[in-house]
Amino acid sequence: MAGQAQEVSKQFAGGDTGTIQRPNKEPAGARIVRMALPVSMLILLGVVWQVYVTIYDVPHYILPSPVRVGEALYTDWAILGPALVVTLKITFSALGLALVGGVFFAIMMSQSRWIERILYPYAVILQVTPIVAIAPLILIYAPTTQAALLICAWLVAFFPILSNTTQGLKSTDHNLLNLFELYGANRWQTLIYLKIPNALPYFLAGLKIAGGLALIAAVVAEFAAGSAGAGSGLAFRLIESQFRLNIPRLFAALILLSMTGVLIFAATSAISHLLLRKWHESAIEREN
């Protein structure tokens, strides 16, 4: 009976993809145009920015030109590169812990109403409390500044994964639940073969949100901590550049942070597409 339930779950989760008719893919020319439009807009904005700064002779300590920002990014890479690595370590460590903790507690709460009633209100409280408000307390009780930054980033990234995964596990079709019960599947078989595949799109949506929030929280926590020195991240380099009126370096650090956020979102979107493209409505290409 459990084997029949497993087979039903495979069909539900897209294990049997032979029944799905894949439409014609997007033409290569249309795909190139779609990708070239945002790049062209970015280039156009850069040109307008450069022309404006050149024509009006804007001082570089007020608004540096894109050329100066590029030069700062190159010449100050020895300073900005290690700071970027520190920020990335905190971001991805927090995101990894949020993934493990969020999925674990979501499964526990979906399996027990009592656990959900006990834990979920406190998770909501942690989410709605501004991280800047509790960062000083975390800095007091954490053993090191890096540990405090990691905790702050983890707190912000944890709730989207917990909330979305819990919602996905609880949104399983009741008809399919009854079918699994009819085939004699136990609670853990139903969880593994039905609820988790059903919750995958919700989890991946939470992952997209948590990836960006982990980066934001890592920077905000470092602002609150006021950490400095060789082991500091990009947030300190932003503050340092501001105090020294080194605005080209400040812009370079901002660009690094923005590009990091874009790459994190692109990576999580690619993971979502690869996992859902064969069976979920949100990722299947259509002709209309």
Beta strands, then each sheet from edge to edge (+ up, - down):
end
